[in-house]
Amino acid sequence: MSSAFRLAAVLACLALPATALCAAAAEPVVSERLRDLLGRMTIEEKVGQLDMPARGGRYSDEAVEAGRTGAVLNFFAPEDIRRVLAANDRSRLKIPLLFGLDVIHGYRTQFPMPLAEAASFDPSVAERAAYWAGVESKAAGVNLTFTPVADLARDPRWGRIVEGGGEDPLLSGLFAKARVEGFRRAGVATTLKHFAGYGAVEGGRDYAPADVSLATLRDRYLPPYRAAVEAGVDLVMTSYVSLNGVPTTASRWLMTEVLRHEWGFEGYVVSDMNAIPEVVLHGYAETDREATQRSFEAGVDQDMDGGLYAAHLADLVRTGAVPEHDLDRAVLRVLAVKERLGLFDAPPPDPDAARSVLGASEVRDAARELARETFVLLKNDGGVLPVGPATRRIAVIGAMADDRVEPMGNNVAAGTPDDTVTILDGIRQRAGVEAVEVDFAPGCDADCADDSGFDAAVRTAARADLVVVVAGEPRDYSGEGSSRADLALPGRQRDLIRRLAATGRPVAVVLLGGRPLALGDIVAAAPAWLMTWYPGTMAGHAVADILFGDEEPGGRLPVTFPRATGQVPMTYDGLPTPRPGRDDVRYTTRYLDTAHGPLFPFGWGLGYGDVHYGEVRILTPRPAATDRLRVTVRLTNRADRSTRETVQLYVRDPVASRVRPFRELKAFGKVALGPGESRDVLLDVPVEKLGFHLEDGTWIVEAGRFQIFVGRDASAPLAGEIVVPETLTRSPTGRAADRFETGHLTALPTDQSQK
Ligand code: BGC
C-alpha cells in the first residue's frame, strides 16, 4: 500500500468505528526491496519467517540452511551467533535473522531489575540502562530483546512483578517507553510483553487465568502497553494466560482490534515461548492445527519455539483455510522489522570487537550510578545512616553480602558472577578510605534455615559501632515460575535480625528482593532499612555509595509494602468502600489480625535531607477538560546537606458514574535542593487524563469536583479541589482516547525561588 493510501486508511480509522477500512491500517508499509523479496519466496520460506526456534529447543542448522527459520532465540555467545549466521549464508535467499534474547536488565553487565528501576521514579534511569544493555547485546550479535515487560503487577505474590514497573499504570508506562527508547538508541529491536493482563493472574499464581472488567483493563492494565506501542516498540509478545476466558495467544480482540486497529501498532506479534500449542491445553482448541489457525487469525505473526506454524501453516494456506494474502502480510511485518533495524545491510558481529565492549568500564560506571538511584531508604530512625565519623568498626552480617550471584538478579543473559562487586567488597573498599574496620560473619545462608551461625554473628556484631545486615529474598524467589504464598523474610532471617538488635548496636538492614516483602513487626527491631532490590554487577559500590552518604538515596516505592501477606493484593489506588478500614471499629474494611493499611505506602522513600512542603497553590481552579491542571508548591530543605525530593501529585474524582480510586498518580518529578534551599515547583497535568473508561471503552472526564493531593508519597495530604465545568467523552475507536500522556514537574527558575 502506498503511504498516501495508508494515511487515508488511518484517518478513516480515527473517524469510524472498527470497520474493514480500519483493517487496512494494519497492512504493513513496505519497501520495493521487501515486495520483490516476497515475490521470490516459496510458501515454506514464508512460513519459515514466522518460526522462531530456540537454542536447545527446536533450533537446527538444517532448518536455517533450508530458509525455514526467520528468527532464533537464546543464542548469546558471539561465536554461536556467527555459526548460525554461517548456516544462514548457505540458505537460498540469505534473509537476515533476528537473534532474540531476554536482555531484561543487562546483557553482560547487570543493571538493576526493572522493578528497581521504576523505584528511581526517573525514566531516564531505565533509558540509560537499556541503552548500555543494548550496546553490549548488539556488539555480541543479539539484535532483538524481549523487553519491556509492561505487565501491571498488583499482586506481589506473582514472581514476575520483578520484571515490570510495579503497580501504577503511569509509572509502568513511562518505564516501558524509556526501555524501548534506550534499546532503540543502541540499535536493538524491542518486544513489548506479555500482551495483555498477565500481571492480573489469579492469586498471583504464575500462568493462572486473569479475569478483569473491560473498564479496569482499559483504565489500568492497557496504558503501560500503549505507552510502549506509542514509543515505537518493534514486537509485541502474547502471554501464557487466558484473559476473560480467551487465551491471549488466540485473542483477536487483543492482537488485532486493540493493538492494530485502535493503537495503530506497526511491528509484528510473536507468541510467548510454546504458547501456541498451549492454546490446546487451555481448552480453547481441539487440535494443534486448530490452535495454529486460531492464533494466526487472531494476529499472531510468529511462533516462538512452539513448532506449530512450521508444522501446519503451509498446509492451512494450501487448503485455503488461511488466505495466502494473510501469510504474506505476516511475513512482510517480520521483514519490515529486519529492514528497519538495518539487518539487510549489516556486517556480521565481530567477536573480537565485542570483547572490548562487554563489561567495559564505561558500562560498569553507568551500572553503579544507575543502581544507587533505585535504592529506597524505608526507615532511618535517629539518622543511623549515613555512616558517621564516630563509626570505626562495621560488622557486615549475612551470606548474601559475600555472594556474587545473588545481587545479579534473575534473567542475567550473558552475565557472569566474576564481574560482580559483592556488597561486602564494596563496603570494605569504601570503609578502607577512612580506615574503618570491617568484620564479616554470614550468620546463615540465603535461605536461612539453620541458626548454627547466629552466635558467631552476634559476637561479631557486639564488637562493632554499626551492624549492616544483608537480608531478604534470594534471587530465585522471584521471576518466572516463582510465585510465593508467604512474603515474609525467608527462613530464620527475622530471628537473626532480632538477635543482632539485642546487642544494642545500631542495625541497618540492607534488603535484597524482587517484590514488596511483608516485613511485619520485625521492621521495628532495626532503626534503618534500605531496600536495594537486586542491584546488579556493581552492587557493592552502589550500596557503599549510599551507606556512606556519598550519594543521596533517591528511590521511592513503585509498589505498596503490606504488613502481612494476607493483605495482598493491596495497592494505593484501591476503590473507596462505605466502611473504610479502622483498627478500632470491627465492621470496617480491615483484617482482625493485622493493623489496617500498608507498612510503607506507594511512593514512600526517605532522603538524607529534611524537606518541608509549603502551601500548594492551585493555579487553575476551573480548568476545561481540554486544559491543563496547574499547581505550584514551595519546597524547603531544612538540612545542612543537599538532597533530592520526589514530588508526587495525586488526583481523586470523589463523585462519578463509576466509583473512582482513592487517588491516582498523575504527575511527579525530582527536585535537587541545596542545604537550606527553597524552591518552587510547578506540576501540570492534562485535565483530559483525569477521566476513566466506561465498560464499552468510552473515555469520559465527568464534569464536577476533583481533589488534588501533593506530597512525598501516596498518603500525601489534600491540597484543594478543582471543578471541571463540562463533561468530555471520547469514543473507544478514536485513537486520541487512550493516548498515553503524563503530567510534568518543572522546577521554576531560581529567581522565582528563595535561597
Ligand atoms: C517468558 C518470556 C520470555 C520467553 C523467552 C518465556 O517463558 O514468559 O517472557 O521472553 O520465555 O525466553
Boltz pocket constraint, residues with backbone or C-beta under 6 A from the ligand:
constraints:
  - pocket:
      binder: B
      contacts: [[A, 73], [A, 102], [A, 146], [A, 193], [A, 272], [A, 273], [A, 480]]
      max_distance: 6.0
